[in-house]
Amino acid sequence: MWILLGILAALCWGIYPALMKIANRKNSTTKIIMIGMAVGAAVISLGSANISAIALIPSIITGLVWASGMFFAQKAISLGADISRLTPLYNTNTLVAVFIGVLFLGESINLTKLLGVALIVLGIWTLRI
């Protein structure tokens, strides 16, 4: 099941840069797009009302970090970034996640993960960003 959810997430994250660019062409502002994202997140999360106090602060921090990344991506698009170059660049977040997982969360590193990291770096290098 988690693989299907991962594929759905990839599809959503693959579509949203194009939608942000379309919104920018319609003279939308970063602020309006961020409000739209917040409304979308609120609507989607209405079904999960089990909120524990102990999870609230890390969850808020998670949302703030995510929103910051979305803000930076949207701002780059509003400044004319090509999504075909910007998207691979910000998807180097995989590198950040792998390193945090290994260094701080006790996750293992193996040859397959190292190869994946190397391919991501190679992919970014080939774009000549």
NUBALO-774013 format. One record per atom (N, C-alpha, C): residue number from 0; atom name; x, y, z. Coordinates in steps of 0.001 Angstrom, whole numbers, plus 500000, padded with zeros to 6 digits. Example, Ala and Ser with C-alpha at 12.3 -4.5 7.8 and 13.67 -1.06 7.14 Angstrom:
REM NUBALO-774013
+-----+------+--------+--------+--------+
: seq : atom :     px :     py :     pz :
+-----+------+--------+--------+--------+
:   0 :    N : 513190 : 494310 : 507800 :
:   0 :   CA : 512300 : 495500 : 507800 :
:   0 :    C : 513200 : 496700 : 507800 :
:   1 :    N : 512850 : 497750 : 507080 :
:   1 :   CA : 513670 : 498940 : 507140 :
:   1 :    C : 512900 : 500030 : 507870 :
+-----+------+--------+--------+--------+
END
This chain:
REM NUBALO-774013
+-----+------+--------+--------+--------+
: seq : atom :     px :     py :     pz :
+-----+------+--------+--------+--------+
:   0 :    N : 500816 : 498799 : 500000 :
:   0 :   CA : 500000 : 500000 : 500000 :
:   0 :    C : 500858 : 501263 : 500000 :
:   1 :    N : 501976 : 501245 : 500728 :
:   1 :   CA : 502798 : 502454 : 500797 :
:   1 :    C : 503416 : 502794 : 499449 :
:   2 :    N : 503645 : 501785 : 498613 :
:   2 :   CA : 504200 : 502056 : 497287 :
:   2 :    C : 503179 : 502824 : 496437 :
:   3 :    N : 501922 : 502404 : 496490 :
:   3 :   CA : 500867 : 503116 : 495769 :
:   3 :    C : 500759 : 504560 : 496261 :
:   4 :    N : 500808 : 504742 : 497565 :
:   4 :   CA : 500746 : 506098 : 498119 :
:   4 :    C : 501952 : 506924 : 497674 :
:   5 :    N : 503113 : 506296 : 497621 :
:   5 :   CA : 504306 : 506990 : 497137 :
:   5 :    C : 504166 : 507404 : 495676 :
:   6 :    N : 503586 : 506532 : 494864 :
:   6 :   CA : 503362 : 506856 : 493454 :
:   6 :    C : 502359 : 508007 : 493328 :
:   7 :    N : 501295 : 507973 : 494128 :
:   7 :   CA : 500310 : 509063 : 494109 :
:   7 :    C : 500945 : 510384 : 494541 :
:   8 :    N : 501799 : 510330 : 495559 :
:   8 :   CA : 502497 : 511544 : 495995 :
:   8 :    C : 503379 : 512075 : 494869 :
:   9 :    N : 504101 : 511183 : 494191 :
:   9 :   CA : 504964 : 511604 : 493083 :
:   9 :    C : 504144 : 512248 : 491969 :
:  10 :    N : 502980 : 511688 : 491678 :
:  10 :   CA : 502113 : 512275 : 490656 :
:  10 :    C : 501663 : 513676 : 491066 :
:  11 :    N : 501225 : 513812 : 492308 :
:  11 :   CA : 500788 : 515131 : 492792 :
:  11 :    C : 501930 : 516126 : 492747 :
:  12 :    N : 503098 : 515725 : 493240 :
:  12 :   CA : 504245 : 516633 : 493266 :
:  12 :    C : 504792 : 516890 : 491874 :
:  13 :    N : 504496 : 516007 : 490932 :
:  13 :   CA : 504896 : 516244 : 489560 :
:  13 :    C : 503975 : 517230 : 488850 :
:  14 :    N : 502729 : 517282 : 489277 :
:  14 :   CA : 501736 : 518164 : 488659 :
:  14 :    C : 501789 : 519570 : 489228 :
:  15 :    N : 502060 : 519716 : 490528 :
:  15 :   CA : 501907 : 521036 : 491139 :
:  15 :    C : 502856 : 522102 : 490599 :
:  16 :    N : 504095 : 521796 : 490162 :
:  16 :   CA : 504903 : 522888 : 489602 :
:  16 :    C : 504257 : 523497 : 488350 :
:  17 :    N : 503662 : 522645 : 487522 :
:  17 :   CA : 502991 : 523163 : 486329 :
:  17 :    C : 501800 : 524019 : 486731 :
:  18 :    N : 501060 : 523599 : 487745 :
:  18 :   CA : 499921 : 524395 : 488206 :
:  18 :    C : 500378 : 525733 : 488782 :
:  19 :    N : 501512 : 525732 : 489505 :
:  19 :   CA : 502039 : 526997 : 490027 :
:  19 :    C : 502433 : 527925 : 488882 :
:  20 :    N : 503026 : 527353 : 487846 :
:  20 :   CA : 503427 : 528182 : 486707 :
:  20 :    C : 502200 : 528743 : 485989 :
:  21 :    N : 501170 : 527942 : 485844 :
:  21 :   CA : 499921 : 528417 : 485229 :
:  21 :    C : 499317 : 529528 : 486080 :
:  22 :    N : 499305 : 529334 : 487392 :
:  22 :   CA : 498761 : 530361 : 488293 :
:  22 :    C : 499552 : 531663 : 488154 :
:  23 :    N : 500872 : 531557 : 488030 :
:  23 :   CA : 501696 : 532757 : 487852 :
:  23 :    C : 501373 : 533462 : 486547 :
:  24 :    N : 501097 : 532702 : 485515 :
:  24 :   CA : 500737 : 533313 : 484230 :
:  24 :    C : 499400 : 534042 : 484316 :
:  25 :    N : 498581 : 533657 : 485278 :
:  25 :   CA : 497274 : 534303 : 485483 :
:  25 :    C : 497395 : 535448 : 486489 :
:  26 :    N : 498631 : 535902 : 486726 :
:  26 :   CA : 498927 : 537002 : 487654 :
:  26 :    C : 498622 : 536677 : 489108 :
:  27 :    N : 498699 : 535415 : 489450 :
:  27 :   CA : 498557 : 535040 : 490846 :
:  27 :    C : 499831 : 535438 : 491579 :
:  28 :    N : 499721 : 535640 : 492867 :
:  28 :   CA : 500892 : 535991 : 493651 :
:  28 :    C : 501304 : 534815 : 494515 :
:  29 :    N : 502514 : 534864 : 495009 :
:  29 :   CA : 502994 : 533816 : 495905 :
:  29 :    C : 502064 : 533684 : 497102 :
:  30 :    N : 501614 : 534812 : 497631 :
:  30 :   CA : 500727 : 534796 : 498797 :
:  30 :    C : 499425 : 534050 : 498501 :
:  31 :    N : 498821 : 534323 : 497346 :
:  31 :   CA : 497559 : 533662 : 496996 :
:  31 :    C : 497770 : 532167 : 496818 :
:  32 :    N : 498867 : 531790 : 496170 :
:  32 :   CA : 499141 : 530367 : 495969 :
:  32 :    C : 499373 : 529672 : 497308 :
:  33 :    N : 500092 : 530305 : 498224 :
:  33 :   CA : 500323 : 529707 : 499545 :
:  33 :    C : 499004 : 529560 : 500305 :
:  34 :    N : 498117 : 530527 : 500187 :
:  34 :   CA : 496799 : 530416 : 500829 :
:  34 :    C : 496038 : 529242 : 500216 :
:  35 :    N : 496119 : 529111 : 498898 :
:  35 :   CA : 495473 : 527980 : 498230 :
:  35 :    C : 495996 : 526646 : 498721 :
:  36 :    N : 497310 : 526560 : 498911 :
:  36 :   CA : 497903 : 525326 : 499428 :
:  36 :    C : 497427 : 525044 : 500848 :
:  37 :    N : 497345 : 526096 : 501672 :
:  37 :   CA : 496886 : 525911 : 503056 :
:  37 :    C : 495439 : 525438 : 503085 :
:  38 :    N : 494606 : 526030 : 502242 :
:  38 :   CA : 493199 : 525616 : 502181 :
:  38 :    C : 493114 : 524169 : 501708 :
:  39 :    N : 493900 : 523830 : 500679 :
:  39 :   CA : 493903 : 522453 : 500195 :
:  39 :    C : 494336 : 521471 : 501273 :
:  40 :    N : 495386 : 521815 : 502010 :
:  40 :   CA : 495866 : 520943 : 503093 :
:  40 :    C : 494807 : 520797 : 504180 :
:  41 :    N : 494135 : 521890 : 504518 :
:  41 :   CA : 493099 : 521842 : 505552 :
:  41 :    C : 491939 : 520949 : 505110 :
:  42 :    N : 491515 : 521090 : 503876 :
:  42 :   CA : 490391 : 520285 : 503370 :
:  42 :    C : 490753 : 518808 : 503367 :
:  43 :    N : 491950 : 518482 : 502904 :
:  43 :   CA : 492366 : 517078 : 502841 :
:  43 :    C : 492500 : 516474 : 504227 :
:  44 :    N : 492943 : 517256 : 505205 :
:  44 :   CA : 493187 : 516708 : 506541 :
:  44 :    C : 491959 : 516691 : 507433 :
:  45 :    N : 490818 : 517166 : 506975 :
:  45 :   CA : 489609 : 517172 : 507809 :
:  45 :    C : 489230 : 515785 : 508306 :
:  46 :    N : 489499 : 514764 : 507515 :
:  46 :   CA : 489128 : 513409 : 507902 :
:  46 :    C : 489990 : 512823 : 509006 :
:  47 :    N : 491131 : 513396 : 509294 :
:  47 :   CA : 492008 : 512839 : 510321 :
:  47 :    C : 492027 : 513761 : 511535 :
:  48 :    N : 491047 : 513595 : 512393 :
:  48 :   CA : 490885 : 514494 : 513533 :
:  48 :    C : 491570 : 513994 : 514797 :
:  49 :    N : 492280 : 512873 : 514740 :
:  49 :   CA : 492977 : 512352 : 515912 :
:  49 :    C : 494271 : 513132 : 516121 :
:  50 :    N : 494192 : 514161 : 516949 :
:  50 :   CA : 495353 : 515013 : 517189 :
:  50 :    C : 495777 : 514841 : 518641 :
:  51 :    N : 497024 : 514415 : 518831 :
:  51 :   CA : 497524 : 514305 : 520187 :
:  51 :    C : 498385 : 515523 : 520481 :
:  52 :    N : 498353 : 515969 : 521718 :
:  52 :   CA : 499120 : 517151 : 522108 :
:  52 :    C : 500610 : 516929 : 521907 :
:  53 :    N : 501089 : 515710 : 522138 :
:  53 :   CA : 502518 : 515428 : 522019 :
:  53 :    C : 502992 : 515491 : 520564 :
:  54 :    N : 502090 : 515276 : 519613 :
:  54 :   CA : 502452 : 515317 : 518202 :
:  54 :    C : 502227 : 516695 : 517585 :
:  55 :    N : 501562 : 517577 : 518307 :
:  55 :   CA : 501174 : 518859 : 517725 :
:  55 :    C : 502374 : 519729 : 517348 :
:  56 :    N : 503327 : 519914 : 518252 :
:  56 :   CA : 504464 : 520805 : 517964 :
:  56 :    C : 505327 : 520275 : 516818 :
:  57 :    N : 505739 : 518991 : 516827 :
:  57 :   CA : 506501 : 518517 : 515674 :
:  57 :    C : 505699 : 518599 : 514376 :
:  58 :    N : 504406 : 518423 : 514471 :
:  58 :   CA : 503566 : 518510 : 513277 :
:  58 :    C : 503513 : 519937 : 512745 :
:  59 :    N : 503423 : 520902 : 513630 :
:  59 :   CA : 503414 : 522307 : 513212 :
:  59 :    C : 504753 : 522669 : 512584 :
:  60 :    N : 505842 : 522223 : 513193 :
:  60 :   CA : 507168 : 522492 : 512632 :
:  60 :    C : 507291 : 521847 : 511247 :
:  61 :    N : 506783 : 520634 : 511109 :
:  61 :   CA : 506790 : 519956 : 509813 :
:  61 :    C : 506048 : 520785 : 508773 :
:  62 :    N : 504876 : 521274 : 509139 :
:  62 :   CA : 504097 : 522103 : 508223 :
:  62 :    C : 504809 : 523387 : 507851 :
:  63 :    N : 505473 : 524008 : 508811 :
:  63 :   CA : 506201 : 525241 : 508533 :
:  63 :    C : 507392 : 524995 : 507594 :
:  64 :    N : 508089 : 523898 : 507812 :
:  64 :   CA : 509225 : 523568 : 506939 :
:  64 :    C : 508723 : 523273 : 505528 :
:  65 :    N : 507651 : 522487 : 505424 :
:  65 :   CA : 507069 : 522178 : 504119 :
:  65 :    C : 506609 : 523460 : 503427 :
:  66 :    N : 505895 : 524308 : 504145 :
:  66 :   CA : 505396 : 525556 : 503557 :
:  66 :    C : 506548 : 526454 : 503119 :
:  67 :    N : 507640 : 526448 : 503872 :
:  67 :   CA : 508810 : 527242 : 503481 :
:  67 :    C : 509368 : 526756 : 502150 :
:  68 :    N : 509499 : 525444 : 502009 :
:  68 :   CA : 509970 : 524883 : 500741 :
:  68 :    C : 509042 : 525233 : 499591 :
:  69 :    N : 507741 : 525149 : 499836 :
:  69 :   CA : 506763 : 525504 : 498808 :
:  69 :    C : 506883 : 526986 : 498458 :
:  70 :    N : 507087 : 527814 : 499459 :
:  70 :   CA : 507246 : 529247 : 499224 :
:  70 :    C : 508455 : 529514 : 498334 :
:  71 :    N : 509590 : 528885 : 498663 :
:  71 :   CA : 510801 : 529099 : 497879 :
:  71 :    C : 510623 : 528618 : 496438 :
:  72 :    N : 509978 : 527467 : 496248 :
:  72 :   CA : 509738 : 526956 : 494900 :
:  72 :    C : 508813 : 527889 : 494127 :
:  73 :    N : 507756 : 528328 : 494766 :
:  73 :   CA : 506815 : 529235 : 494120 :
:  73 :    C : 507493 : 530552 : 493763 :
:  74 :    N : 508311 : 531068 : 494661 :
:  74 :   CA : 509012 : 532326 : 494403 :
:  74 :    C : 509954 : 532164 : 493203 :
:  75 :    N : 510644 : 531027 : 493127 :
:  75 :   CA : 511535 : 530778 : 491991 :
:  75 :    C : 510742 : 530754 : 490684 :
:  76 :    N : 509573 : 530125 : 490700 :
:  76 :   CA : 508732 : 530087 : 489505 :
:  76 :    C : 508253 : 531489 : 489151 :
:  77 :    N : 507873 : 532258 : 490161 :
:  77 :   CA : 507391 : 533615 : 489885 :
:  77 :    C : 508501 : 534501 : 489316 :
:  78 :    N : 509752 : 534136 : 489580 :
:  78 :   CA : 510890 : 534880 : 489034 :
:  78 :    C : 511325 : 534357 : 487664 :
:  79 :    N : 510558 : 533392 : 487130 :
:  79 :   CA : 510817 : 532910 : 485780 :
:  79 :    C : 511566 : 531606 : 485664 :
:  80 :    N : 511733 : 530877 : 486761 :
:  80 :   CA : 512457 : 529599 : 486687 :
:  80 :    C : 511721 : 528620 : 485778 :
:  81 :    N : 512476 : 527889 : 484983 :
:  81 :   CA : 511902 : 526808 : 484186 :
:  81 :    C : 511631 : 525633 : 485123 :
:  82 :    N : 510392 : 525124 : 485123 :
:  82 :   CA : 510094 : 524006 : 486029 :
:  82 :    C : 510865 : 522755 : 485625 :
:  83 :    N : 511263 : 522670 : 484361 :
:  83 :   CA : 512045 : 521508 : 483924 :
:  83 :    C : 513443 : 521500 : 484525 :
:  84 :    N : 513908 : 522641 : 485018 :
:  84 :   CA : 515211 : 522704 : 485695 :
:  84 :    C : 515040 : 522844 : 487204 :
:  85 :    N : 514027 : 523611 : 487626 :
:  85 :   CA : 513801 : 523839 : 489044 :
:  85 :    C : 513389 : 522553 : 489770 :
:  86 :    N : 512480 : 521804 : 489168 :
:  86 :   CA : 511953 : 520611 : 489832 :
:  86 :    C : 513042 : 519587 : 490155 :
:  87 :    N : 513917 : 519237 : 489217 :
:  87 :   CA : 515002 : 518321 : 489596 :
:  87 :    C : 515897 : 518900 : 490700 :
:  88 :    N : 516092 : 520216 : 490669 :
:  88 :   CA : 516934 : 520833 : 491691 :
:  88 :    C : 516313 : 520680 : 493073 :
:  89 :    N : 515024 : 521035 : 493225 :
:  89 :   CA : 514462 : 520921 : 494567 :
:  89 :    C : 514136 : 519492 : 494953 :
:  90 :    N : 514130 : 518602 : 493987 :
:  90 :   CA : 513952 : 517197 : 494341 :
:  90 :    C : 515243 : 516555 : 494832 :
:  91 :    N : 516302 : 517348 : 494932 :
:  91 :   CA : 517478 : 516846 : 495639 :
:  91 :    C : 517168 : 516744 : 497129 :
:  92 :    N : 515933 : 517105 : 497494 :
:  92 :   CA : 515489 : 516893 : 498874 :
:  92 :    C : 515652 : 515434 : 499278 :
:  93 :    N : 515667 : 514555 : 498298 :
:  93 :   CA : 515906 : 513141 : 498593 :
:  93 :    C : 517265 : 512954 : 499252 :
:  94 :    N : 518265 : 513691 : 498775 :
:  94 :   CA : 519596 : 513614 : 499383 :
:  94 :    C : 519549 : 514052 : 500839 :
:  95 :    N : 518853 : 515166 : 501083 :
:  95 :   CA : 518725 : 515676 : 502452 :
:  95 :    C : 518044 : 514631 : 503330 :
:  96 :    N : 516956 : 514048 : 502830 :
:  96 :   CA : 516212 : 513048 : 503609 :
:  96 :    C : 517058 : 511812 : 503900 :
:  97 :    N : 517823 : 511356 : 502917 :
:  97 :   CA : 518676 : 510179 : 503131 :
:  97 :    C : 519724 : 510479 : 504201 :
:  98 :    N : 520383 : 511610 : 504087 :
:  98 :   CA : 521417 : 511956 : 505067 :
:  98 :    C : 520834 : 512128 : 506469 :
:  99 :    N : 519701 : 512785 : 506599 :
:  99 :   CA : 519071 : 512944 : 507915 :
:  99 :    C : 518661 : 511583 : 508471 :
: 100 :    N : 518089 : 510742 : 507598 :
: 100 :   CA : 517690 : 509409 : 508041 :
: 100 :    C : 518852 : 508601 : 508579 :
: 101 :    N : 519975 : 508670 : 507886 :
: 101 :   CA : 521152 : 507894 : 508301 :
: 101 :    C : 521834 : 508529 : 509510 :
: 102 :    N : 522038 : 509849 : 509479 :
: 102 :   CA : 522812 : 510511 : 510529 :
: 102 :    C : 522047 : 510698 : 511840 :
: 103 :    N : 520740 : 510948 : 511744 :
: 103 :   CA : 519995 : 511311 : 512955 :
: 103 :    C : 518890 : 510333 : 513341 :
: 104 :    N : 518430 : 509518 : 512400 :
: 104 :   CA : 517299 : 508644 : 512708 :
: 104 :    C : 517678 : 507174 : 512772 :
: 105 :    N : 518963 : 506890 : 512650 :
: 105 :   CA : 519433 : 505519 : 512800 :
: 105 :    C : 519090 : 504596 : 511639 :
: 106 :    N : 518798 : 505144 : 510480 :
: 106 :   CA : 518503 : 504301 : 509332 :
: 106 :    C : 519799 : 503787 : 508721 :
: 107 :    N : 519686 : 502663 : 508053 :
: 107 :   CA : 520894 : 502047 : 507496 :
: 107 :    C : 521202 : 502625 : 506124 :
: 108 :    N : 522457 : 502536 : 505760 :
: 108 :   CA : 522903 : 502925 : 504419 :
: 108 :    C : 523516 : 501686 : 503788 :
: 109 :    N : 523219 : 501472 : 502531 :
: 109 :   CA : 523769 : 500324 : 501833 :
: 109 :    C : 524168 : 500748 : 500419 :
: 110 :    N : 524683 : 499831 : 499667 :
: 110 :   CA : 525173 : 500125 : 498329 :
: 110 :    C : 524052 : 500659 : 497427 :
: 111 :    N : 522874 : 500105 : 497550 :
: 111 :   CA : 521746 : 500549 : 496729 :
: 111 :    C : 521405 : 502006 : 497007 :
: 112 :    N : 521355 : 502394 : 498282 :
: 112 :   CA : 521065 : 503789 : 498631 :
: 112 :    C : 522183 : 504708 : 498152 :
: 113 :    N : 523426 : 504276 : 498299 :
: 113 :   CA : 524549 : 505089 : 497828 :
: 113 :    C : 524504 : 505268 : 496311 :
: 114 :    N : 524131 : 504221 : 495600 :
: 114 :   CA : 524004 : 504316 : 494151 :
: 114 :    C : 522890 : 505302 : 493787 :
: 115 :    N : 521772 : 505237 : 494507 :
: 115 :   CA : 520678 : 506174 : 494269 :
: 115 :    C : 521111 : 507614 : 494491 :
: 116 :    N : 521843 : 507854 : 495567 :
: 116 :   CA : 522356 : 509196 : 495857 :
: 116 :    C : 523280 : 509654 : 494727 :
: 117 :    N : 524168 : 508767 : 494278 :
: 117 :   CA : 525098 : 509115 : 493194 :
: 117 :    C : 524343 : 509449 : 491903 :
: 118 :    N : 523285 : 508710 : 491610 :
: 118 :   CA : 522506 : 508981 : 490400 :
: 118 :    C : 521776 : 510321 : 490482 :
: 119 :    N : 521296 : 510673 : 491665 :
: 119 :   CA : 520651 : 511983 : 491840 :
: 119 :    C : 521663 : 513095 : 491586 :
: 120 :    N : 522835 : 512968 : 492173 :
: 120 :   CA : 523880 : 513977 : 491978 :
: 120 :    C : 524257 : 514056 : 490494 :
: 121 :    N : 524394 : 512924 : 489841 :
: 121 :   CA : 524719 : 512896 : 488415 :
: 121 :    C : 523610 : 513571 : 487599 :
: 122 :    N : 522365 : 513310 : 487954 :
: 122 :   CA : 521250 : 513922 : 487253 :
: 122 :    C : 521251 : 515440 : 487355 :
: 123 :    N : 521527 : 515962 : 488539 :
: 123 :   CA : 521589 : 517401 : 488721 :
: 123 :    C : 522777 : 517971 : 487946 :
: 124 :    N : 523901 : 517288 : 487999 :
: 124 :   CA : 525088 : 517757 : 487284 :
: 124 :    C : 524827 : 517839 : 485784 :
: 125 :    N : 524072 : 516866 : 485238 :
: 125 :   CA : 523821 : 516872 : 483796 :
: 125 :    C : 522929 : 518036 : 483374 :
: 126 :    N : 522154 : 518604 : 484291 :
: 126 :   CA : 521305 : 519760 : 483964 :
: 126 :    C : 522105 : 521044 : 483877 :
: 127 :    N : 523318 : 521038 : 484443 :
: 127 :   CA : 524188 : 522218 : 484436 :
: 127 :    C : 523491 : 523432 : 485047 :
: 128 :    N : 522928 : 523211 : 486191 :
: 128 :   CA : 522218 : 524296 : 486880 :
: 128 :    C : 523199 : 525299 : 487429 :
+-----+------+--------+--------+--------+
END
